Amino acid sequence: MRNLVVQLRHPGSLSRPPMIPSKRRLLKGILKLFDLTAVVASMVAAGVIAYSSLHALTFERVMSVRITLGNCLLFAFLLLTFQNSFIVCGLYVSKRLTKRRSEAVQVCKVTSLVTALLFLCARVFRIGMVNMAFLFSFWVCCTCTMVSGRMAARSLLLSLRRRGRNTRYLMIVGTNERAIEFADQIARRPELGYALVGFVDDDWSGTEAFVATGNKRCCAFPGLAEFLRHNIVDEAAMFLPLRSYYEHAAELVSLCEQHGIVIRFDSNVFNLKHSPAQEQDLDESSHVLSVASSTEAWPSVIKRIVDCVGSTLLLTALAPSLCLIALLIKLTSPGPVLFSQTRVGLNKRQLKMYKFRTMTVGAEQMQDRLLAMNEMSGPAFKIKHDPRITPLGRVLRKSSLDELPQLFNVLMGQMSLVGPRAMSLRDYKLFEHDWHRRRFSVKPGITCLWQVNGRNSIAFEQWMALDMQYIDKWSLWLDFKILAKTVPAVLRGTGAA
């Protein structure tokens, strides 16, 4: 066995911004923009190919195409549907341990799905130009463009990772021979872009041999929860013997799920078979790591479509009201119209949440002086008669109109219409129980069970229990019921502060 010296890296606590580096978010955003551009370009190319072959495409015909509001909304709806299909099908998750061929096959499956959705929309909305020649040309152009783009991006990322960029933080659970050998392979493959956070294990008969080779542990199992609370870990690779460490493994899976950490298992644990040709690559060798994560089902796709359509319609319908509220804020108090705050969202990733400003400028800096007036139990901070709130702000809060700018967060995919409330960094740091953090395993929302059951009038523990109830019993029907109950709850103003 090769010796491996692991230098523990502590990427920092939650006080540092984002648990996903900003460059990683930028790359993901660029890839999403590229895919949308590829879809639009493929539609144009498909139209040219399908109709020029029939000598039916002329300059006069192109110029005579009517551009109506309905057509624009339909086109926007199609693009949103396609992009969310890409997201749900996993095109934007890490592909570091995936072969080029596997990624290309995945793209082909997704473009086939998108083509089928285009066919369905063409039949429902009676889009005459979308015939079989158009669909086939669209599929070929879209697939070739997206596959080519990903292969080019993969080559670029491999080059960057060799230079220490685009890093993912990996924790290895176990200190046996297989764990160390896997760490050795990771260390010899800098192009994968992994930084080893360290090993997690209790003392056992092989600990002395493990330490003698220069390896170190970041913590033992009893200290793992505390370690994860204060350090960035993106992935955990498990090399425990599951029979003798079943309880540890079960606790680890639960803990990682609460913290939004991807879990990978050694395939040898499950006696998986691999062909000789597959043994050449790390991801499909005897040390293949199978990702343990829940697969997004079609209800999740529909939920995202409802979010996009709902937020778009609401922003359009409420545009005059939004402008009026913005004008009133500007006229009645000095300061910006919108208030943005860093909140903890899905998988503890940070986001900028937007609201209409309801407080005086510098209100956050005054919070520490008002802690004695806090009327909420637990880490949450609420004061019914908060002296920082402006007269207009009190009206906006009572009617929940200050929440409307969060529709932009929903449209950007950072939030959902329904989901647990996004928590501030201050409140997150004061969480005392790990089960509270399970609320971050789903996307935060504008409204939730807490919103329709009294809001600030209920205790913090009951609030958390309602969030767990939503996660455990989630369904589209539950979302629709919460949305239906939100309007009367807002009109009553119960628990609003």
C-alpha positions as CSV (number, residue, x, y, z in Angstrom):
1,M,0.0,0.0,0.0
2,R,1.3,3.4,-0.9
3,N,1.9,5.9,2.0
4,L,-0.4,8.9,2.0
5,V,-0.1,12.0,4.0
6,V,-3.3,13.8,4.4
7,Q,-3.2,17.4,5.3
8,L,-6.4,18.3,7.0
9,R,-8.1,21.4,5.5
10,H,-10.7,23.3,7.4
11,P,-12.4,25.4,4.7
12,G,-14.0,27.6,7.3
13,S,-17.1,28.1,9.3
14,L,-20.5,29.3,8.3
15,S,-19.4,32.9,8.9
16,R,-17.6,32.7,5.6
17,P,-19.7,33.1,2.5
18,P,-21.1,30.4,0.6
19,M,-20.6,26.8,1.2
20,I,-20.5,26.4,-2.6
21,P,-17.8,28.7,-3.9
22,S,-19.1,31.6,-5.9
23,K,-17.0,30.4,-8.9
24,R,-18.8,27.1,-8.8
25,R,-22.2,28.9,-8.9
26,L,-21.0,31.0,-11.7
27,L,-19.9,27.9,-13.7
28,K,-23.3,26.3,-13.1
29,G,-25.0,29.5,-14.2
30,I,-23.0,29.7,-17.4
31,L,-23.8,26.0,-18.2
32,K,-27.5,26.7,-17.7
33,L,-27.3,29.8,-20.0
34,F,-25.4,27.7,-22.6
35,D,-28.1,25.0,-22.5
36,L,-30.9,27.6,-23.0
37,T,-29.0,29.1,-25.8
38,A,-28.5,25.7,-27.3
39,V,-32.2,25.0,-27.2
40,V,-33.1,28.3,-28.8
41,A,-30.4,27.9,-31.5
42,S,-31.6,24.3,-32.1
43,M,-35.1,25.5,-32.6
44,V,-34.0,28.1,-35.2
45,A,-31.8,25.5,-36.9
46,A,-34.6,22.9,-36.9
47,G,-36.9,25.4,-38.6
48,V,-34.4,26.2,-41.3
49,I,-33.6,22.6,-41.9
50,A,-37.1,21.3,-41.9
51,Y,-38.6,24.0,-44.1
52,S,-35.8,24.9,-46.5
53,S,-35.8,21.3,-47.6
54,L,-39.4,21.8,-48.7
55,H,-38.6,25.2,-50.3
56,A,-41.2,26.7,-48.0
57,L,-38.9,29.0,-46.0
58,T,-38.7,32.4,-47.6
59,F,-37.7,35.8,-46.2
60,E,-41.2,37.1,-46.7
61,R,-42.6,34.2,-44.6
62,V,-40.2,34.8,-41.8
63,M,-41.0,38.5,-41.7
64,S,-44.7,37.8,-41.7
65,V,-44.6,35.7,-38.5
66,R,-46.8,37.4,-35.9
67,I,-45.1,38.1,-32.6
68,T,-47.9,38.2,-30.0
69,L,-47.8,38.3,-26.2
70,G,-49.3,34.8,-26.2
71,N,-46.5,33.5,-28.4
72,C,-43.9,35.1,-26.2
73,L,-45.4,33.7,-23.0
74,L,-45.6,30.2,-24.6
75,F,-42.0,30.4,-25.7
76,A,-40.9,31.5,-22.2
77,F,-43.0,28.7,-20.7
78,L,-41.2,26.2,-22.9
79,L,-37.8,27.4,-22.0
80,L,-38.6,27.3,-18.3
81,T,-40.0,23.8,-18.7
82,F,-36.9,22.6,-20.6
83,Q,-34.5,24.2,-18.1
84,N,-36.2,22.6,-15.1
85,S,-36.2,19.3,-16.9
86,F,-32.4,19.7,-17.2
87,I,-32.2,20.4,-13.5
88,V,-34.4,17.6,-12.3
89,C,-32.6,15.1,-14.6
90,G,-29.3,15.9,-12.9
91,L,-27.4,17.7,-15.7
92,Y,-26.0,20.2,-13.2
93,V,-24.8,18.0,-10.4
94,S,-21.1,17.2,-10.1
95,K,-19.8,14.9,-12.9
96,R,-16.2,14.5,-11.5
97,L,-16.4,10.8,-11.1
98,T,-18.5,10.2,-14.3
99,K,-17.1,9.0,-17.6
100,R,-17.4,11.2,-20.7
101,R,-19.5,8.5,-22.3
102,S,-21.9,8.3,-19.4
103,E,-22.4,12.0,-19.4
104,A,-23.0,12.0,-23.2
105,V,-25.6,9.2,-22.8
106,Q,-27.3,11.2,-20.0
107,V,-27.5,14.3,-22.2
108,C,-29.0,12.2,-25.1
109,K,-31.7,10.9,-22.7
110,V,-32.5,14.5,-21.5
111,T,-32.7,15.9,-25.0
112,S,-35.0,13.1,-26.0
113,L,-37.3,14.0,-23.0
114,V,-37.2,17.7,-24.0
115,T,-38.1,16.7,-27.6
116,A,-41.0,14.7,-26.4
117,L,-42.2,17.6,-24.3
118,L,-41.9,19.9,-27.3
119,F,-44.0,17.4,-29.3
120,L,-46.6,17.3,-26.5
121,C,-46.8,21.1,-26.3
122,A,-47.1,21.4,-30.1
123,R,-50.1,19.1,-30.0
124,V,-51.7,20.9,-27.0
125,F,-51.2,24.4,-28.3
126,R,-51.5,23.5,-32.0
127,I,-48.1,24.7,-33.1
128,G,-48.3,23.9,-36.8
129,M,-44.6,24.4,-37.7
130,V,-43.5,21.6,-35.2
131,N,-43.7,18.5,-37.4
132,M,-41.7,15.3,-37.3
133,A,-38.9,16.8,-39.5
134,F,-38.6,19.7,-37.2
135,L,-38.5,17.5,-34.1
136,F,-35.8,15.2,-35.5
137,S,-33.7,18.2,-36.6
138,F,-34.2,19.8,-33.2
139,W,-33.1,16.7,-31.3
140,V,-30.0,16.2,-33.4
141,C,-28.9,19.9,-33.2
142,C,-29.7,20.1,-29.5
143,T,-27.9,16.9,-28.6
144,C,-24.8,17.6,-30.6
145,T,-24.5,21.1,-29.2
146,M,-25.0,20.2,-25.6
147,V,-22.7,17.2,-25.7
148,S,-20.0,19.2,-27.5
149,G,-20.3,22.0,-25.0
150,R,-20.0,19.6,-22.0
151,M,-17.0,17.8,-23.5
152,A,-15.3,21.2,-24.0
153,A,-16.3,22.3,-20.4
154,R,-15.0,19.0,-19.0
155,S,-11.6,19.6,-20.7
156,L,-11.5,23.1,-19.4
157,L,-12.5,22.1,-15.8
158,L,-9.9,19.3,-15.8
159,S,-7.3,21.8,-16.7
160,L,-8.5,24.2,-13.9
161,R,-8.6,21.4,-11.3
162,R,-5.0,20.5,-12.0
163,R,-4.2,24.1,-11.0
164,G,-6.2,23.7,-7.7
165,R,-9.4,25.5,-8.9
166,N,-13.1,24.4,-8.7
167,T,-12.6,22.4,-5.5
168,R,-15.0,20.0,-3.8
169,Y,-14.4,19.1,-0.2
170,L,-14.4,15.3,0.4
171,M,-14.5,13.5,3.8
172,I,-13.6,9.8,4.0
173,V,-15.4,7.7,6.6
174,G,-13.2,4.8,7.7
175,T,-9.5,4.3,8.1
176,N,-9.1,0.8,6.7
177,E,-6.9,-0.2,3.7
178,R,-9.7,0.5,1.1
179,A,-10.3,4.0,2.5
180,I,-6.6,4.9,2.3
181,E,-6.2,3.4,-1.1
182,F,-9.1,5.4,-2.4
183,A,-7.6,8.6,-0.8
184,D,-4.3,7.7,-2.6
185,Q,-6.1,7.6,-5.9
186,I,-7.8,10.9,-5.3
187,A,-4.5,12.4,-4.4
188,R,-3.0,11.2,-7.6
189,R,-5.9,12.6,-9.6
190,P,-5.8,16.4,-9.0
191,E,-7.9,16.8,-12.2
192,L,-10.9,15.5,-10.2
193,G,-10.8,18.6,-8.1
194,Y,-11.2,17.1,-4.7
195,A,-9.6,18.4,-1.5
196,L,-9.5,15.9,1.3
197,V,-11.0,17.3,4.5
198,G,-9.8,14.2,6.4
199,F,-10.8,10.8,7.8
200,V,-13.5,10.0,10.3
201,D,-13.2,6.9,12.5
202,D,-13.0,5.7,16.1
203,D,-10.0,4.0,17.5
204,W,-9.6,0.3,16.4
205,S,-6.8,-2.3,16.0
206,G,-5.6,-0.7,12.8
207,T,-5.4,2.9,14.1
208,E,-1.7,2.7,15.0
209,A,-0.8,1.5,11.5
210,F,-3.0,4.2,10.0
211,V,-1.3,6.9,12.1
212,A,2.1,5.5,11.4
213,T,1.8,6.2,7.7
214,G,1.3,9.9,8.4
215,N,-2.5,10.0,8.1
216,K,-4.7,12.0,10.5
217,R,-8.3,12.0,11.5
218,C,-10.5,15.1,11.5
219,C,-12.7,13.6,14.2
220,A,-14.1,10.5,15.7
221,F,-17.8,9.5,15.3
222,P,-19.0,11.2,18.5
223,G,-17.5,14.5,17.3
224,L,-18.8,14.3,13.7
225,A,-22.0,16.3,14.1
226,E,-20.1,19.2,15.7
227,F,-17.4,19.0,12.9
228,L,-20.1,19.2,10.2
229,R,-21.8,22.2,11.8
230,H,-18.6,24.3,11.5
231,N,-16.9,23.0,8.4
232,I,-17.7,22.8,4.7
233,V,-18.0,19.2,3.5
234,D,-19.6,18.6,0.0
235,E,-19.2,14.8,-0.2
236,A,-18.6,11.9,2.2
237,A,-17.2,8.6,0.9
238,M,-18.1,5.6,3.2
239,F,-15.6,2.7,3.6
240,L,-17.0,1.2,6.7
241,P,-17.7,-2.5,7.0
242,L,-21.5,-2.2,7.1
243,R,-22.3,-5.3,9.1
244,S,-20.2,-4.4,12.1
245,Y,-20.7,-0.6,11.7
246,Y,-24.4,-0.6,10.7
247,E,-25.5,1.8,13.4
248,H,-22.6,4.2,12.6
249,A,-23.4,4.0,8.9
250,A,-27.1,4.7,9.5
251,E,-26.4,7.7,11.8
252,L,-23.9,9.0,9.2
253,V,-26.4,8.8,6.4
254,S,-29.0,10.6,8.5
255,L,-26.5,13.2,9.5
256,C,-25.3,13.8,6.0
257,E,-28.9,14.1,4.8
258,Q,-29.6,16.7,7.3
259,H,-26.5,18.7,6.2
260,G,-27.1,18.2,2.5
261,I,-23.9,16.2,1.9
262,V,-23.7,13.7,-1.0
263,I,-22.9,10.2,0.3
264,R,-20.8,7.8,-1.8
265,F,-20.5,4.1,-1.0
266,D,-17.8,1.6,-2.0
267,S,-19.4,-0.7,-4.4
268,N,-17.5,-3.7,-3.0
269,V,-19.7,-3.4,0.1
270,F,-22.6,-4.5,-2.1
271,N,-20.6,-7.0,-4.2
272,L,-21.3,-5.2,-7.5
273,K,-19.7,-6.7,-10.6
274,H,-17.7,-4.7,-13.2
275,S,-16.3,-5.7,-16.5
276,P,-12.5,-5.5,-17.2
277,A,-13.0,-2.5,-19.5
278,Q,-14.6,-0.6,-16.6
279,E,-11.7,-1.1,-14.3
280,Q,-9.6,1.5,-16.0
281,D,-11.5,4.4,-14.5
282,L,-11.8,5.5,-10.9
283,D,-15.5,5.9,-11.0
284,E,-16.2,2.4,-12.4
285,S,-13.3,0.5,-10.9
286,S,-13.3,-1.8,-7.9
287,H,-13.5,1.4,-5.9
288,V,-16.6,2.8,-7.7
289,L,-18.6,5.1,-5.4
290,S,-22.3,4.9,-5.8
291,V,-24.0,8.1,-5.0
292,A,-26.7,7.8,-2.4
293,S,-29.2,10.5,-3.0
294,S,-32.9,10.7,-3.5
295,T,-34.0,10.9,-7.2
296,E,-36.3,13.8,-8.1
297,A,-39.7,12.4,-9.1
298,W,-42.2,13.9,-11.5
299,P,-44.1,15.6,-8.7
300,S,-40.9,17.6,-8.1
301,V,-40.8,18.6,-11.7
302,I,-44.4,19.7,-11.5
303,K,-43.7,21.6,-8.3
304,R,-40.9,23.6,-10.1
305,I,-43.2,24.3,-13.1
306,V,-45.9,25.6,-10.7
307,D,-43.2,27.8,-9.0
308,C,-42.1,29.3,-12.4
309,V,-45.6,29.8,-13.8
310,G,-47.1,31.0,-10.5
311,S,-44.3,33.5,-9.8
312,T,-44.4,34.8,-13.4
313,L,-48.2,35.3,-13.3
314,L,-48.1,36.9,-9.9
315,L,-45.3,39.3,-10.8
316,T,-47.1,40.3,-14.0
317,A,-50.5,40.7,-12.3
318,L,-49.0,42.6,-9.2
319,A,-46.6,44.8,-11.2
320,P,-48.7,48.0,-10.6
321,S,-48.9,47.2,-6.9
322,L,-45.2,46.5,-6.6
323,C,-44.4,49.8,-8.3
324,L,-46.8,51.7,-6.0
325,I,-45.4,50.0,-2.8
326,A,-41.9,50.9,-4.0
327,L,-42.9,54.5,-4.6
328,L,-44.5,54.8,-1.1
329,I,-41.4,53.4,0.6
330,K,-39.2,55.9,-1.2
331,L,-41.5,58.8,-0.3
332,T,-42.1,57.9,3.4
333,S,-38.6,57.0,4.6
334,P,-35.0,57.4,3.5
335,G,-33.1,54.4,2.3
336,P,-33.4,51.7,-0.4
337,V,-36.7,50.2,-1.6
338,L,-35.6,46.6,-1.2
339,F,-34.0,44.9,1.7
340,S,-31.7,42.0,1.0
341,Q,-30.4,39.6,3.6
342,T,-28.2,36.5,3.4
343,R,-30.4,33.5,4.3
344,V,-29.6,29.7,4.6
345,G,-31.4,27.8,2.0
346,L,-31.3,24.4,0.3
347,N,-28.6,22.1,1.7
348,K,-27.3,25.1,3.8
349,R,-26.3,27.0,0.7
350,Q,-26.6,30.7,1.2
351,L,-28.9,33.0,-0.9
352,K,-29.8,36.6,-1.0
353,M,-33.5,36.9,-0.1
354,Y,-35.4,40.1,-1.1
355,K,-38.2,41.9,0.7
356,F,-39.6,45.4,0.7
357,R,-37.8,47.4,3.3
358,T,-40.0,47.8,6.4
359,M,-37.4,49.1,8.8
360,T,-35.2,52.1,9.2
361,V,-31.7,52.0,7.7
362,G,-29.2,50.2,9.9
363,A,-31.9,48.1,11.7
364,E,-29.7,44.9,11.6
365,Q,-27.0,46.7,13.6
366,M,-29.6,47.6,16.3
367,Q,-30.7,44.0,16.8
368,D,-28.2,43.1,19.5
369,R,-29.5,46.0,21.7
370,L,-33.0,44.7,21.4
371,L,-32.4,41.0,22.3
372,A,-34.1,41.5,25.7
373,M,-37.3,42.4,23.9
374,N,-37.4,39.2,21.8
375,E,-40.8,37.5,22.1
376,M,-39.9,34.3,20.2
377,S,-38.5,31.1,21.9
378,G,-35.5,29.5,20.4
379,P,-33.1,31.2,18.0
380,A,-35.7,33.2,16.1
381,F,-36.0,36.9,16.7
382,K,-39.3,38.7,16.6
383,I,-40.7,41.8,18.4
384,K,-44.4,42.6,18.0
385,H,-43.9,46.3,18.5
386,D,-40.4,46.6,17.0
387,P,-39.3,50.2,17.3
388,R,-37.2,49.8,14.1
389,I,-40.3,49.3,11.9
390,T,-41.5,52.3,9.9
391,P,-45.3,53.2,9.9
392,L,-45.6,52.0,6.3
393,G,-43.5,48.9,7.1
394,R,-46.0,48.0,9.8
395,V,-48.8,47.9,7.3
396,L,-46.7,46.0,4.8
397,R,-45.8,43.4,7.4
398,K,-49.4,43.0,8.7
399,S,-50.6,42.3,5.2
400,S,-47.4,40.3,4.2
401,L,-47.0,42.6,1.2
402,D,-43.3,43.0,2.1
403,E,-42.8,39.3,1.1
404,L,-43.8,39.9,-2.6
405,P,-40.2,40.5,-3.9
406,Q,-39.4,36.9,-2.9
407,L,-41.3,35.9,-6.0
408,F,-38.0,36.9,-7.8
409,N,-36.2,34.4,-5.6
410,V,-38.7,31.7,-6.7
411,L,-38.3,32.6,-10.3
412,M,-34.5,32.3,-10.0
413,G,-34.9,28.8,-8.5
414,Q,-33.5,29.8,-5.0
415,M,-36.9,29.4,-3.3
416,S,-40.2,27.8,-3.8
417,L,-43.8,29.1,-3.4
418,V,-44.2,26.6,-0.6
419,G,-41.5,25.4,1.7
420,P,-39.9,26.0,5.1
421,R,-39.0,29.7,5.7
422,A,-35.5,30.7,4.8
423,M,-33.5,31.2,8.0
424,S,-31.0,34.0,8.7
425,L,-27.4,33.1,9.4
426,R,-27.8,34.4,12.9
427,D,-30.7,32.1,13.6
428,Y,-29.0,29.1,11.9
429,K,-25.9,29.4,14.2
430,L,-28.2,29.3,17.2
431,F,-29.8,26.0,16.3
432,E,-29.3,23.5,19.1
433,H,-30.5,20.2,17.6
434,D,-29.4,18.6,14.4
435,W,-32.9,17.4,13.5
436,H,-33.8,21.1,13.2
437,R,-31.3,21.3,10.3
438,R,-33.2,18.7,8.3
439,R,-35.5,21.6,7.2
440,F,-32.6,22.6,4.9
441,S,-32.9,19.4,2.9
442,V,-35.7,21.0,0.9
443,K,-35.9,24.4,-0.9
444,P,-37.1,27.2,1.3
445,G,-40.5,28.8,0.5
446,I,-42.6,32.0,0.8
447,T,-45.4,30.2,2.6
448,C,-45.5,27.0,4.7
449,L,-47.4,25.3,7.5
450,W,-46.0,27.8,9.9
451,Q,-47.4,30.6,7.8
452,V,-50.9,29.3,7.9
453,N,-50.9,28.1,11.5
454,G,-50.2,31.3,13.3
455,R,-46.7,32.4,12.3
456,N,-45.1,34.3,15.2
457,S,-47.8,33.2,17.7
458,I,-46.5,29.7,17.8
459,A,-43.4,28.5,19.7
460,F,-40.1,27.8,17.9
461,E,-40.2,24.0,18.6
462,Q,-43.7,23.8,17.2
463,W,-42.5,25.7,14.2
464,M,-39.7,23.2,13.6
465,A,-42.1,20.3,14.1
466,L,-44.4,21.8,11.4
467,D,-41.4,22.0,9.0
468,M,-40.6,18.3,9.7
469,Q,-44.3,17.4,9.1
470,Y,-44.2,19.2,5.7
471,I,-41.0,17.4,4.7
472,D,-42.2,14.0,5.8
473,K,-45.7,14.3,4.3
474,W,-44.9,16.4,1.2
475,S,-47.1,16.1,-1.8
476,L,-48.4,18.4,-4.5
477,W,-51.8,18.3,-2.9
478,L,-50.3,19.5,0.4
479,D,-48.6,22.4,-1.5
480,F,-51.9,23.4,-3.1
481,K,-53.7,23.2,0.3
482,I,-51.1,25.5,1.9
483,L,-51.4,27.9,-1.0
484,A,-55.2,28.0,-0.6
485,K,-54.9,28.6,3.1
486,T,-52.3,31.3,2.8
487,V,-54.7,34.0,1.4
488,P,-57.2,33.8,4.4
489,A,-54.3,33.6,6.8
490,V,-52.7,36.7,5.4
491,L,-56.1,38.5,5.4
492,R,-56.5,37.6,9.1
493,G,-53.0,38.8,9.8
494,T,-52.7,36.3,12.7
495,G,-49.2,36.2,14.2
496,A,-47.9,38.9,11.8
497,A,-45.3,41.2,13.3
